[in-house]
Amino acid sequence: MAEFLIYSSDHNEYHWYLVADGGSKIAGSEKHYETREKCEEAIELVRRTAANATIVDRTNEETIEQVQARALDDVERPINDKPEPAMGRRR
């Protein structure tokens, strides 16, 4: 059975890896979390959303660095935080 493994760094930061049955790494957190609880929340977010995730081929649109930067922006934004609506002129 696959497992999420939580590790701590020498700086008391936490990160996670998802490993397959044989121990090979499938995925991991790009960011380090200040608390174990925040790390576990991130794992739960992955668990809830991955089952329904679709595959979108963007190989002709973005580089991996652009995708990672956008993904980090999304992770760091609180779930209930919605972008402010654009303020335009009314006619």
C-alpha positions, 0 to 999 in steps of 0.5 A: 500500500502506498504511504505518505511519509512525513519528515522534519528538517534540522530547521524544524520544518516538515515535508512529505513524500508519497511512496509506492509499495516498493518504496519508490517516491511518487510525489513530494511536497515542494514546500516545507511547512512550519508545523506538522499539522500544516504538513498533514493538512497539505497531505489531506488536500492532496488526498481529497483532490487527487482522486478527481483530478484530470490530466491536462497536457500543457506541454506546448503551453508552459515550462515545468518551472512556470507550472511549479510556480503557479502551483506554489502560488495556489498552495500558499493561498488559503482555500477560502481566499478568493481573488478580488474582483477587478474594479472596472468602470461602470457605464 
